[in-house]
């Protein structure tokens, strides 16, 4: 996000955050983020929607005094405008 100060600032909004298990965040999710970053560099326009799956039966654990829920699963959807051919 270093290319745009506003984009960098918005990436730290609480509405753009969800607690994650450290192993997940440093493992497969990191690899996915790097792949998506590569797509974003190659395409003029890309929409990315990411979020937690908050199904009560699969919530992983809670943390802190407020017992904030740590989701077990997350999703990421990409929409890219690519040339036909």
C-alpha positions in Angstrom: 0.0 0.0 0.0 3.0 2.3 0.0 1.9 3.7 -3.4 -1.0 5.6 -1.8 -1.1 7.1 1.7 -4.9 6.9 1.8 -4.9 3.2 0.9 -2.3 2.6 3.6 -4.3 4.4 6.2 -7.5 2.6 5.3 -5.9 -0.8 5.5 -5.6 -0.2 9.3 -9.2 0.6 9.9 -10.9 -1.6 12.5 -13.5 -2.5 9.9 -10.7 -4.0 7.9 -9.4 -6.3 10.6 -10.3 -9.6 12.1 -8.4 -11.6 14.7 -6.6 -14.6 13.2 -4.6 -17.5 14.6 -0.9 -16.5 14.3 0.0 -19.8 12.5 -2.8 -19.2 9.9 -1.8 -15.6 9.4 1.9 -16.5 8.9 1.2 -19.6 6.8 -1.3 -20.2 4.1 -3.0 -16.8 4.4 0.3 -15.0 3.9 0.9 -17.0 0.7 -2.6 -16.1 -0.5 -2.0 -12.4 0.2 1.3 -12.5 -1.7 -0.5 -14.1 -4.7 -3.3 -11.5 -4.6 -0.8 -8.7 -4.4 0.8 -10.0 -7.6 -2.6 -10.0 -9.3 -3.2 -6.5 -8.2 0.1 -5.3 -9.7 -0.7 -6.9 -13.1 -4.3 -5.7 -13.5 -5.7 -2.2 -13.9 -8.7 -2.8 -11.7 -9.2 -5.5 -9.1 -11.9 -5.8 -6.4 -11.1 -7.9 -3.4 -13.6 -8.9 -0.7 -12.3 -10.7 2.4 -13.9 -11.7 5.6 -14.4 -14.2 8.4 -17.0 -16.9 8.4 -18.9 -16.4 11.5 -20.9 -19.6 11.7 -21.3 -20.3 15.5 -20.6 -24.1 15.1 -17.1 -23.5 13.6 -15.9 -20.5 15.5 -12.4 -21.4 16.8 -11.9 -19.7 20.1 -12.0 -16.4 22.0 -9.2 -14.2 23.2 -8.9 -11.4 25.8 -11.1 -10.2 28.6 -13.8 -9.3 26.2 -13.7 -12.8 24.7 -13.3 -11.6 21.1 -14.1 -14.5 18.7 -11.3 -15.8 16.5 -12.9 -17.3 13.4 -11.6 -20.6 12.2 -12.2 -19.9 8.5 -12.0 -16.9 6.2 -12.9 -16.2 2.6 -11.4 -14.0 -0.2 -13.1 -13.2 -3.4 -11.4 -11.5 -6.4 -13.0 -9.8 -9.3 -10.6 -8.8 -12.1 -11.3 -7.2 -15.5 -9.2 -9.2 -17.9 -9.0 -8.9 -21.7 -10.8 -11.5 -23.7 -8.8 -13.9 -25.8 
